[in-house]
Amino acid sequence: MVITDAMNMGGVRTVPNSGLKAVMAGCDQLLMPVEEEKDINDILSKMNEDEDFRFQVYSSVKKIIRLKYCLGLID
């Protein structure tokens, strides 16, 4: 499980498309994104264009659900 540091920190805020870039680099979860809706739309657009990226995102979602299940957060 790979989680970013806070995406609202100064060094990251100035990087264009930092949310999408973080996910493309292999992060499973974005912590405190500044432009959450834009990041979601960018990720969805990339998923529609790139099948491998889509499967990467699906894999991340499965990891998050599996972790929540193992921690007893969901049944």
N, C-alpha and C positions, 0 to 999 in steps of 0.2 A: 504494500500500500504506500503510494507516494503522494504526499500532500505538500502543496506549496507553503512557503512562509506567507505572511500577510501581504496580499497583492496591493494593499493600499499604502505601502511604504514608499517613500520618496524615490528610491532608486528604480523601482519597477513602474511607478505611475507614468514615467516619461517614455516608456517603451511602447510603441504602437502595437496593438493587438497582442498584448502580453498574455492575456488569458488563453487565447487560441494557441499561441506559441508554447505556453507551458504544457497544455494538453498534448500538443503535437510532440513535445519532447518526452512525454511519458508520464506526466503527472496524472494521478487518478482523481484528485480533488483539488479545487481552487479554494484557498482560504481568504476570506474577506475581499472578494473582487470589487473593484471600484465601479466598473460599468457592467454590472451583472447581466442585464438584459442584452447588451451588445455582445458580451462574451457568449451567451447562450445562442444568440442568432448566428454569430460567426462559427461556432462549433457545429451547429445544425447544418449550416450551409456547406461546411467542409465535409461533414458526414454524407451529404447528398452527392458530393462530387467524387469522393474517394472511399471506395469500399473497404480498403485496408484500415483507414482511419476510423470508419464506422465500427468495424470489429474491435478496434482498440478501445473505443469509447464503451461499447457493450461489455468488454472485458472489465473495464474499470467499474462499471455499474455493478457487475456481478461480484467483484471484490468487495465493494462497499456493502452490498446486501449481505454477503457471507460474513463479513466482520460484524455487522450489526446483529445477525443471528447468533453468532458465537458468543457475543457479549450479552446475549439475552435481551437485547433492545427490541427485537421483533420475534414473533412466534412463527 
